[in-house]
Amino acid sequence: NGRGYPDISAAGNNYVVIIGGEQYAVSGTSASAPVMAGITQLAAQAHGGKFGWINPVLYKNQDVFFDITEGKKQLCGQR
């Protein structure tokens, strides 16, 4: 389908973005993957430098992540 899949992401529902001066709420990995990139950069800065290529660290520590392999879009707090 031509879509890419991020290695790690964040919850992706109703992020407020500004396009052409107008506010919009967007959802999905198109919103949450850049947020995760920003969080990673802030963590790197807090630890005094760059993390470099972070993927090997992520894959060595898979037990700290929740792997979503199937299901449907669910909002936080819904059952």
Beta strands, then each sheet from edge to edge (+ up, - down):
strand 1: 15-19
strand 2: 22-26
sheet 1: 1+ 2-
end
